[in-house]
Amino acid sequence: MGMGNPDAPWRQRFAAIDPNSDGRISKTEMSLNAEAVFAAMDENRDGKVDRAEFLHGAAMRFTSADRNRDGTVTPLEFRARAG
């Protein structure tokens, strides 16, 4: 089984953080991305991410990536989740 393009998920992530598609991530673009990630993690909207919120987000990403529900994430599942 081929590994495909291992850079593809990172290229997609870069493109998501570079909304003006100039091939560079500015400090403003990075800050906007960080704010969006933080807001998604701050489930109770108190302006802080506590340990439970942080771990809950990680658990949700893991569960989403573990397509066959075997308790592990293979490289194929990881790439599918990232893409």
FENBELUR-V529978 format. One record per backbone hydrogen bond with DSSP energy under -0.5 kcal/mol. NH is the residue of the N-H (numbers start at 0). CO is the residue of the C=O. If there is no record, write none. Layout:
# FENBELUR-V529978
NH|CO + NH|CO
This chain:
# FENBELUR-V529978
5|3 + 7|4 + 10|6 + 11|7 + 12|8 + 13|9 + 14|10 + 15|11 + 16|12 + 17|13 + 18|16 + 20|17 + 25|23 + 29|25 + 30|26 + 31|27 + 32|28 + 33|29 + 34|30 + 35|31 + 36|32 + 37|33 + 38|34 + 39|35 + 40|36 + 41|37 + 42|40 + 44|41 + 49|47 + 53|49 + 54|50 + 55|51 + 56|52 + 57|53 + 58|54 + 59|55 + 60|56 + 61|57 + 62|58 + 63|59 + 64|60 + 65|61 + 66|64 + 68|65 + 73|71 + 77|73 + 78|74 + 79|75 + 80|76 + 81|77 + 82|78
